[in-house]
Amino acid sequence: MPQGAVEFGPFRLDPEARVLSRGDAPVSLTPKAFDTLVALVEARDRLASKAELMQRLWPDAVVEESNLTQQIFTLRKALGDDSEGQTYIRTVPRHGYRFVAEVREVPPATAPDIAIAPGEAASAAAGKRSHVGRAIALAVAATVAIGAATLWLVNGRAVAAGTLAVVPIVNGAGASDLEYLADGLTEGLIRDLGSLPRLRILGPSTSFRHKGGATPAREVGRLLKADVVLTGEVVPRGDKVDVHVLLIEVANGRTAWEERYTADVGELPLIQGRIRDAVARRLAREPGTPSARRTRHVDDEAYRLCLRGRFFWNKRTTEGLRQAIEQFRMALRRDPRHAEAWSGLADAYSVLPEYSETTEDEAYPAARHAATQAIAIDPDLPEAHASLGFVLYWWDRDAPGSEQEFRRALELNPGYATAHHWYGNVLLSLDRVEEAVAELEMAHRADPLSLIIGAERGATLYHARRFAEAAEWLRRTIELDPRFPDAHYWLARTLLAQADADGALGELRRTQELYPEPSELLGERGVALVAGGRLAEARAALARLNAMDRDRLPAAHGLALLHAALGEKAEALRALDRAATQRASDLAFMGTDPLLDPLRAEPAFAALQERLRRPRAAE
């Protein structure tokens, strides 16, 4: 990596701060495009081969050369370069690329980076223990963007603050088995701060993607255009925990506000509330009425179990969800009125069918019961309202009731990414496409590094027939994690809609490598083969699907897609009817799916869609 910042042409590249600017204006680059530029500048005196660049950019994944070509295209567009002039990046046909612009090293700034705020340095000199340096040398977790600049009153002086960045709370004990404590406190602060009015805070997926980094606090703030950084540490001490939080002014490195708390573990929700209210006062925002979860001491062990439950829930694996359910149940045995444990249980059951063999019939009633219990104890818990909204639609098919719950969740926490995400899926299922696009956009703004939100934002754009935007967005998500199958799957469908049969087949192969469930992909592969004129292979795929269907495997949806592509409408409609009895969620978005366009004018298609939307209570 280049040592320090460098300049070329009108551009300044700072690899440590991960900033490319032109004059005083930052140049927007995706993370992978930025890494590509750094690699090219580092190798500026020689040819950087395609193999070398691909190994550096995707060390743990097998990717096609087109991925590198896309990064070069993105860079050239950002730099104002073109394939003919090649002012900055020169293509060496069949071999690789060279960075050909003159590169000038920038002398280091005279002011040192601040790793410990001045006030903390003074405290350390006085012999007081301080873990702040380690805490604020973390990568950014979430940004809080406030519409207009706000004045903070610090020691009698006004400090302009329009954006606040929160980094993950540090586990001061260092023991991995206590990581859940720091993670739980981080999530709690993100959630509680997100409930403040006119405040935007990025979600936990974005936060924890950068956990454990070493970017200095001021550089984190500059990168995010933040005015202040909120950071902290939690240290268990026997039956107590020490919590230290502080705000750092990005412009000058001064400590704007800090506080230390010592409390029982069960009092951590109260500590979160005090931190939230202190931030609200300094932002001149009304804290609102305290939630029930922030006004009562909970059993220490129950709270630990609840935090462990959330820790396992975030893993999003079959085993992780089963452990989460067990932890939440154990918490409720100790404290039956622990609303957050009920809410966690509802969340776990809501997503369990997606990650395991558990059926919706088994999981969704349990999720509804748990969410209802949580709301009865704490009506102001947004997560519980979102879980209830999820179950009311996907299990009870109660669209009005579901919308009411999602709107209540977002009223309580306008920045709750999961509520925007799930509500967007409900709207898409109701064919309210533009509203769904808007909700997924808000979900992304709240949690921009969430892979599932990124993939489903692309899927929603696909259903909206905005195929170029969908493809661009899905490629961005793949850039974040090339091994995330959902993004490859929806990119395959999008490429099909763009008449790129070969590209779709390539993405389906990649999806199959990551998610080896043939019945889930064979139908789409058959559609791509039809689009590419490979009818014999498509018929072979149809035969395999028919054999799977006879064996009572969930292949009917794939059969419907392939029959529709082959122009066999009667067979396609019969397969759709069987799919509705196997797993109705496969057909949730049938009303806007481009692959089902050949069937859309058929009366039986509309009748099936109406049947699937009929409230369960009416059956």
PyMOL commands that set and color helices and strands:
alter all, ss='L'
color gray80, all
select helices_A, chain A and resi 31-42+50-57+65-79+118-125+132-136+176-194+204-209+217-224+265-282+292-294+300-313+318-334+339-355+360-377+382-394+399-412+417-429+433-446+451-463+467-480+485-497+501-514+518-531+535-550+556-565+569-582+584-587+590-592+594-599+603-613+616-618
alter helices_A, ss='H'
color red, helices_A
select strands_A, chain A and resi 6-8+11-14+19-22+25-26+48-49+89-92+96-99+104-105+142-154+157-166+170-171+200-201+228-237+240-249+255-264
alter strands_A, ss='S'
color yellow, strands_A
deselect
rebuild
show_as cartoon
